[in-house]
Amino acid sequence: MSDLSWVQIVAFNATLLAALASPGPAFLVATRTALIHGRQAGLKTGLGLATMAAVWTAAALMGLAALFTVIPWLYGALKLGGAVYLLYLAYGMWRGADTPLNVTETAVTHKAFTSGMLVNLANPKSVLFAGAVIAVIFPAGLSVTDSLLIVANHFVIEVVAYAGLAFALSTAPARATFLKAKAVLDRSAAVIMGALGVRLLASHSS
């Protein structure tokens, strides 16, 4: 018999959706991919993001957040790698801001899933966030079945959210609007992504 309640699941999902809507690296990459490369690439990126997010939640349930506390250098190493990757993405966005796009081109999507996974892998704070949310919402001593249910629920919520984003932003009007302001939007995204990378790097040094 499960110790989970619908109230707990709803509270968990509401917290996830609020976090997904925040302008973090995952949201930025999912948005740009759908706008630039189209629906299929957007869906695959979202699937990669959702997969890694679910892995972080599984890690939190298995006590990785506590492991980070016991072995702080491991968490620091992950943060350093994540910061470097975010700064690399920011550089690529800035450098390509003035590059025109051919909207008739079919995007190469075989790297989209991996790209999504790497973006969320670059954010080890996700496991601390998941651990905190789980500790507040769910009872202690969850069974394996309940833990798997929470991980599967997280995966589904993220897939549905990113799929909705991909469908909404891959429409012709959305892409046309983006193309008109591509340089400004790309540089703005680069600044935000770079700031997130610098912030992660600064937190690693502190």
C-alpha positions in Angstrom: 0.0 0.0 0.0 1.3 3.4 -1.0 2.1 6.1 1.6 1.6 8.8 -1.0 -1.5 11.0 -1.2 -2.9 13.0 -4.0 -2.4 16.2 -2.0 1.3 15.4 -1.9 1.5 14.7 -5.6 -0.3 17.9 -6.5 1.9 19.9 -4.2 5.0 18.3 -5.8 3.8 18.9 -9.3 2.9 22.5 -8.6 6.4 23.1 -7.3 7.9 21.5 -10.4 5.8 23.6 -12.7 6.8 26.8 -10.9 10.5 25.8 -11.2 10.1 24.9 -14.9 8.7 28.4 -15.6 11.7 30.2 -14.1 14.1 31.6 -16.6 16.9 29.1 -16.0 19.2 27.3 -18.5 16.8 24.5 -19.2 13.9 26.9 -20.1 16.2 29.0 -22.2 17.6 26.0 -24.2 14.1 24.5 -24.6 12.7 27.8 -25.9 15.5 28.5 -28.3 15.6 25.0 -29.7 11.9 25.0 -30.5 12.1 28.5 -32.1 15.2 27.9 -34.1 15.2 24.2 -35.0 11.5 23.4 -34.9 9.1 21.0 -33.1 11.0 17.7 -33.4 14.2 19.2 -32.0 12.3 20.9 -29.3 10.6 17.7 -28.3 13.8 15.8 -28.2 15.5 18.5 -26.2 12.6 18.5 -23.7 12.9 14.7 -23.5 16.6 15.0 -22.6 15.9 17.7 -20.0 13.1 15.6 -18.5 15.3 12.5 -18.4 18.1 14.2 -16.5 15.7 16.0 -14.2 14.2 12.6 -13.3 17.7 11.2 -12.7 18.4 14.0 -10.3 15.2 13.3 -8.4 16.1 9.6 -8.2 19.5 10.6 -6.9 17.9 12.8 -4.3 15.7 9.9 -3.2 18.7 7.7 -2.9 20.5 10.2 -0.7 22.9 12.0 -3.1 22.1 15.3 -1.5 23.4 13.9 1.8 26.5 12.6 0.0 27.2 16.1 -1.3 27.2 17.3 2.2 29.6 14.6 3.3 31.9 14.9 0.3 31.7 18.7 -0.6 34.4 18.5 -3.2 32.3 16.2 -5.3 29.5 18.8 -5.4 32.1 21.5 -6.1 33.5 19.5 -9.0 30.0 19.1 -10.6 29.3 22.8 -10.1 32.6 23.8 -11.8 31.8 21.5 -14.8 28.3 22.9 -15.0 29.5 26.5 -14.9 32.0 25.9 -17.7 29.3 24.3 -19.9 26.9 27.1 -19.3 29.5 29.7 -20.2 30.3 27.7 -23.4 26.6 27.8 -24.3 26.5 31.5 -23.7 29.5 32.1 -25.9 27.9 30.1 -28.7 24.7 32.0 -28.4 26.5 35.4 -28.5 28.7 34.4 -31.4 25.8 33.2 -33.5 23.5 36.0 -32.8 24.0 37.7 -36.2 24.0 34.5 -38.1 20.8 34.4 -40.3 18.6 31.4 -40.2 16.9 29.6 -43.1 13.5 28.7 -41.8 13.0 26.2 -44.5 15.9 24.1 -43.3 15.1 20.9 -41.4 17.0 20.8 -38.2 19.5 18.1 -37.4 17.9 16.6 -34.2 20.1 13.7 -33.4 22.0 15.8 -30.8 19.0 17.5 -29.3 18.3 14.8 -26.7 21.9 14.8 -25.5 22.0 18.6 -25.4 19.0 18.6 -23.2 20.5 16.0 -20.8 23.8 18.0 -20.6 22.1 21.2 -19.7 20.4 19.6 -16.7 23.5 17.6 -15.9 25.3 21.0 -15.7 23.0 22.0 -12.8 23.8 19.8 -9.8 21.7 22.2 -7.6 18.8 20.2 -9.0 19.5 17.3 -6.7 19.5 19.7 -3.7 16.3 21.3 -4.9 14.7 17.9 -5.4 15.9 16.7 -2.0 14.5 19.7 -0.2 11.2 19.5 -2.0 10.9 15.8 -1.3 11.8 16.2 2.4 9.1 18.9 2.8 6.3 17.3 0.9 6.7 13.5 1.3 6.9 11.3 4.4 10.2 9.7 5.4 10.9 6.1 4.7 9.4 5.9 1.2 9.1 2.5 -0.3 10.9 1.6 -3.6 7.5 1.6 -5.3 6.6 5.1 -4.0 10.1 6.4 -5.0 9.7 5.1 -8.5 6.3 6.7 -8.7 7.7 10.1 -7.7 10.5 9.8 -10.3 8.1 8.7 -13.1 5.7 11.5 -12.2 8.5 14.0 -12.4 9.5 12.7 -15.8 6.0 12.9 -17.2 5.4 16.4 -15.9 8.5 17.7 -17.5 7.9 15.9 -20.8 4.3 17.3 -21.0 5.5 20.8 -20.1 8.4 20.9 -22.6 6.2 19.3 -25.3 3.7 22.0 -24.9 6.4 24.6 -25.1 7.8 22.9 -28.3 4.4 22.9 -30.0 3.6 26.5 -29.0 7.0 28.0 -30.1 7.5 25.9 -33.3 4.5 27.6 -35.0 5.1 29.8 -38.0 4.0 33.1 -36.2 6.3 32.4 -33.2 9.3 31.6 -35.4 8.7 34.6 -37.6 8.5 36.9 -34.5 11.7 35.4 -33.2 13.6 35.8 -36.5 12.8 39.5 -36.6 14.5 40.0 -33.3 16.9 37.1 -33.4 20.1 39.1 -32.7 18.7 40.9 -29.7 17.0 37.8 -28.3 20.1 35.6 -28.8 22.3 38.1 -27.1 19.9 38.5 -24.2 19.8 34.8 -23.8 23.6 34.7 -23.9 23.8 37.3 -21.2 21.3 35.4 -18.9 23.1 32.0 -19.6 26.5 33.6 -19.0 25.2 35.2 -15.7 23.9 31.8 -14.6 27.3 30.3 -15.4 29.2 33.0 -13.5 26.9 32.7 -10.6 27.5 28.9 -10.5 31.2 29.5 -10.8 31.2 32.1 -8.0 29.3 29.7 -5.7 31.9 27.0 -6.4 34.6 29.4 -5.3 32.9 30.4 -2.1 
